[in-house]
Amino acid sequence: MSQYNKRVIVTFSIMFFLLLMVGLGQSWSLSLSILNLCLISAIMTLGVNIQWGYAGLFNVGIMGFTALGGLSAVLISKESISKAVTAGGMRMLVALSIFLLTIVLSIYIYKKFKNKWLVIATILAGYFITRYFYIEAAQSIEAINPAFSGYLGGLDLPVLLSWIVGGLLAAGAAWLIGKISLGLRTDYLAIATLGISEIIIAIIKNEDWLSRGVKNVTAIPRPVPYEIDLQQAVWVKEILAKLYAGSLHLLPVSEQATALKAHISDAAIVLVKLCYSGLFVAVLLLIIILAGLALDSPWGRMVRAIRDNEIAASAMGKNVKQRHLQIFVIGSAIAGVSGAMLVTYNGQFTPGSYIPLRYTFLIWVMVIVGGSGNNLGSVVGGFLIWFLWIEAEPVGFWLADLSTSFLDQGNFIRQHLLENAQYIRLIFMGAVLLVVMRFSPDGILPETNKKL
């Protein structure tokens, strides 16, 4: 067995052991919650890894594409608000149509006549006409029961479809952004993508007619059963009654029903999260398989050759910008899928939670720690960093309490450490990054095929 395969086995064994310890020490529900969020993080990290590890594209706007994926879960799965559609839906459609027509017409005029003043006049005319229809439509939609709706709603389709649509929506945005920004140098590309990400999130936050803005959208439909349905299912009761028969018979008859009900309630939560885990694992495996096939193909070897030496690849007749655009679109589409999955799992869309600088940093730490250019490394990095991010807070409180246990309860130092113990997660992130960079500069699972 090669050294790399041994490292893979050891790494994934440690991941399994950590989840097992959380399940035994805290709760299986928490363990599965961490697992599911780690799986989503791994998919998101795969998108960044494909861009950076395959092609060397430094995309710092990943949160914008994730937010577009989350938006798709609302637009696809939620029921439409009929009153809002009647009040301003048609005018909003006219406004958006005029906006798109203005863009297309401006491009046509520029290519056909090369007259910048005519282009400017077209843009200004389109802007004012769009604004006329848009403002009235937005105000009419947002005025419909703003405390509970105030937006158009969605198409009331299966929420799993939003995972595909989220990828397509993010891919479309990435294609448009890539056409403009991929000619920039690495550092300028990072600044441009970060700025565009902020713009996307700002639009989602402020366009209440689209997704309620910062008022959030809740009760996103599920692709898995609800806990209450499982608790009332006869087959669940029968299985758990047989499973806990020994312990239930030790209790008084009057307490057996209550104890069984508690077991059913806990089991329902675990079953729901296991269903999510199955869906997330299926998506993750599909992406890993497709990404691996692409990487090992002639196309993948060409992309890595461009990453290693753009000048030489360009001299050999390779279209560098076109390949970069392809990679940028693919990676962003995967981020969009992960965004839709996250909103589906949480059951709500909260635009205020998309903080580019905070979570982009986490995702990039996942890529670096896991191993840039290695798909399994992305899974490991996504799991390890998110696990530490979640578990660092209780560990921080435990360490603060243990290290100051000899002090009085009212001691200033003890109170200060306990009140700020949650920030120890930042120390953990930095420590893990430093340790990995010191002892394994290419990540826990480094790229195995650097030499083409």
N, C-alpha and C positions, 0 to 999 in steps of 0.2 A: 504494500500500500504506500502511495506517495506521501510526502510530507504535507502537501496541500490537502489531500483527502483526509488525512488524520486531523488537520486543523479544522476542516469543515465539520467532521463528526464531533470533535471536542466542543466547538463553538455552539453547534445546535443542541448538544447535550446540556451545556450550561444554560442555554435559553429555556429548555424544557424544565431543568431543575429549578430555576428562578420562579417560573410560573407555578410549579408544584409547591414550592415553599410559600408563595403568596396564598395559594388555595388552602393549604393546611394551616398556615398561621393566621390568616385573616379571613378570607371567604372565597369560595369557588366562583361566586358571582363577580367579585372584584378581579379575580385572576382571569376570568374570561373577558371581562371588560378591557383589561390591559392588553390581552391577546388581540382582541378585535381592533383596538386602536393602533397596536403595533403593526398589524397586517395592513391597515390603511396607510400608516406612515411608510411602510415598506414599499407600497405601490407608488406613493408620492415620490419617494426617494429614487425609485426606478426611473421615473420620468426625468428627474434631474441628472441621474447617472447616465442615461442615454445621451443627454445633451452634452454633459461635461466629459464623462468617461469615454464616450465614443467619438465625439467630435471636438471637444475642447471649447464648447460654447458656455460662456459664463452668464447664465440667466439668473438674475436676482429678482425677477418678477413672478416667481412661481405662485405666490399667493393670489395674484390677479386671475390666473387661469383656474386655480382651485375654487375661487369665488364664483367664477362663471359655471363651473360644474355644479356647485351648490345651488346656484340660481336655477339651473335646469331642473333640479328635483322639484322646485316649487312650480315652475311653468308647466311641467309635464303631469305631475301627480295630483295637484290640488284641484278642487272643483272650481269652475268659473263662477264669478260673482255676477249673476245675470243683471242686476240693477246697475252695476258699474259698467258692464259692457254696453247696456242700453244708453246710459248717460253720456259716455264719452269714448266708447270703443271704436266707433266708426271714424270719428274725427282724429283719434290717435293713429289709426291705421293710415288715414290720409296724410297726416303729418310725417309719419315714418316713410311712406312711399315717396313723398316730395323730397325728403332728405336724401334717400337713396338715389332718386332720379337726378338730383342736383349734383351728387358725386359723379355719377356716370356721365352726365352731360358735360360737366367741367373737364373730365378726362378726355372725352371725345373732342371737345372744342380745342383743347390744348394740342392734341395730336394732329387735328385736322387743319387748324388755322394758325397755330403757334402765336396766338395773340393773348398776352397775359391780361390786358385790360378787359377783354371780353370774358376771360375766365373769372376775373375778380367780380365783374358785373353779374355773371351767372351765379356765383357763390353767394353774393349779397342778396340777390333777388330770392334765391332758394332759401336762404336763412330767414328772411323776414316772412315769407309765406309759410314756411315750416313753423316758425314761432307763433304765428297767428293761430294756426290750428292746434298746436301743441299745448299752449298755455291754457286755453279754454277746456281742452280735453282732459288735461291733467287735473285741473281744479274740479271738474265735474266728477271724475272718478274718485279722487281722494275725499270728496265730500260725502260719499255713500258710506254711512256707518263707520266713520274713521276709527272708532275705538276697537272694532272687531274685524273690519275688512279694509275698506279704503284702497283697494287695488283690484286689478282685473281678475286675479285668480289664475288657474291653469286649465289644462285640457282634460283633466280627470282620467288619465291613462295610467297603466301599471307603472309603479315607481321604478321597477327594474329598467324600463325603457329610458328613464332619465340618465342612467349610467352611460348608455350609448350616446344619447343626445348631449350629455355634458362633455364627453370626449370630442364630439363633433363641433360643439360650440367653441370649446377652447382651441381646437385645431383651426377653426376658421379665423378666430382672433389672432392666433399665432401666425397664420399665413399672412394676414394683413400687416401685423407688426414686423414680422420678419422681412417682408418686402422692403420695408422702410429702414430698419435698423441693423440688419445683418451685415451690412457693409462697414460697420463701425469697428474700431479696434476693441480688444477685449474689455478694457476698463470703461470705455465709452458705452459699450454694449450693456455692461452691468448697470451703469447709471440710467441709460435709456429704458431698460426693462423694468427697473425699480420704479421709475417715474410713471411708466405706463401702467404698472400694477396699481400704483396709488390712484391713478385716474379711474381705472376700472372699478376699484372698490369704492371710491368717492361717488361715482355715478350710481352704483347699487345702493349705497347708503342714503342718497338724497332723492332718488326717483321713487317716491312712495307709491305711485300708480303701478309700478312694475312688480315690486315685492315688499311693500310696506316699509321700506327703508329700515331705519334702526328700531322700528316698532316690532320687528321680527315676524316670522311666519311659523306657527306651531302646528302640531298634529299632522305632520307629514305622514302619508300612508305608509304602511309597512309591507315588505315582501315576505314577512314571516308571521306566524300566528301571534295573537296578543296573549299576554299572561292570563287574563281573565278567562279566555276561551279554553286554555289548557287546564286551568284549575277546575273547570266545569266538565271537562272531557272524562267520560267513564273509563276509557282505557288507561288514562293517567292514574286515576284513583285506584284501579285494580292492580296496576303494576307496583305502585308505591305501597299499597296495603300488603302485598306479598313480600316486597323488599324489606319493609320495616316490621314484619309480623312478629319477629322475636322480641324486639324492644317494646312494641306496643302492648304485648301480652303481659309485660312486667308492670304496666301502669294500671291504675284502677279503671274500671269500665267507663266511669263518668269522664275521665280525662283522655281516653283513647281517641275520640273523635276530634278533640281540639289539637292533640299532638299530630294526628294524621293530616289535618288541615294545614298545620304549619309546615309539615314536610312537603305537601302538595304545592304550597305557595313558593317555597324555596326552589323546588324542582322546576316549576313553571318558568321562573326567572332564568335558571341555568339552561333549560331547553331552548328558550328564545335566543339566548346569547350563543348557544351552540349552533343554532340554525344560521345566525349571522356569520359565525366563524366558517361554516361550510361554504357559504356564498363567497366570502372574502378570500378564502384559500383557493377556491376555484378560479376566481379572477386573477389572483396573484400568480398561480401556476400557469395560467394561459399566457399572461404577459411575459413571464420568464421564458417559457418555451418559445414564443414567437420572437422575443428579443434575442434569445440564444441562436435561433436559426438564422435570423438576419445578420447577427454578428459574425457567424461562421461562413456566411455566403460571400461571393465575390464583392457584392455591394458593401458588406461590413468591412472587408479588408481594404476596400477603397476608401471608406470613411475614416478608418484608423490611419491610413497613409496620409490622408489630407490633414488629420489632426497632428501627426508627427512632423510633417513638413509641407505646408501649403504651397510654397513656391515650387518645390519639386513636383508636386502633384499637378499644379496648374501648368507647368512646363510640359507635362506628359499629356496634356489635353483634357484634364478633368475639370468639370464645371464646379468649382469650389463653392460658389455662392448658392448654387442650386442644391447641392448636397447638404449644405448647412441649413438651408430652408427646410428640407425634408426632415432632418433630425430635429430641428426646432419645433416643427409641427407635431411630430410623433411624441416627443417628450412632453409637450404642453397638453396634448390630447390625453396622455396617461394621467397628468396632474388633474385635468378636468374630470376624468373618471373617478379618481380618488376623492375629489371634492364632492361629487354627487353621492358617493358611498358614505362619506362622513355625515352629510346632512340626513341621509336616509337612516343611518344608525342612531344619530342623536334625536331624530324626530322633529327637528326644528332648524330653521335657517336664520342665523344671527349675523348679519353683515358686520356688526361691531366687533366680532371676534376675529376678523381677518386683519391681523396686524403684520404687515409685510416685514418690517425690520426684525420683529421678535421671532416669528415662526420660520422665516426664510433662513435665519441664522441656525435654527434647530435642524432644518432639513439639510443644510450644507454640512453641518457637523455629522449628521447621519451618513452622508455620502463619504466624507473624509475618513471617519472612523471605520466604516464598513469596508471600504476599499474601492476607490474610483476605478471604473471600467469593469467591475465584477458584479454581475447581477445578484449572486448569492451574498456578496458583500453588502449590497444595498439592503437586503432583507435583514442581515445581522445588524447593520448600523441603525436601521429603522427600529428594530426591536430594542436594542441595547439603550439607545439614547431616550426613546420614549418611556421605556421601563424606568430608567433613572429619573426622568422628569416627573413621573407620577409618584414613584416611591421615595424620592428624595425628601419630600415634605414630612411624611411620618417618621422617616429615619432621622431627619434633622431635629424634630421635636424630641425624639428619644435620646439623641446625643446631647442636646442642650439640657434636658432634664437630668440625664445621668451625670454629666460633667459638673452640674451645679447642685447636685443633691445634698451636698454638705452645707450649703448656704441656707439662710432663712427664706421662707416663702416670699417675704416682702423685700428681699434684697434687690437692689437696683440692677446689678449685673445679671442675676438670674432672670428677672422679669424681662430685661432687654433682650437676652438671648432667646427666651421662649417666644417673645412677641415677633422676633425676626428670624426664627428658625427656618421658615419656608424658603428663605433666600439661599440656604445652603445648597439648593439644587444648582445654582449658578457656579458655586465652587466645584460641585461634582462634575458639571459639564466641562469646566476648564481643566480639572484634574484628569478626567478620562481622555480628553483631547491631547493633553501634554504627554501622558503615559503612552498612548498609541503612537503619537508622532516620534517619541523617543525610541521605542523598542520595535515599532513596525511602521516606518514612515509611509508605506504604501497602503496602510489600512490592515484591519484584522484579516481579511481575505483579499489579498492583492490581485491585480489583473494577471492572468496566467498566460496570455497570448500577446505579449507586447512585441515579440519578434515575429514579423510577418513572413 
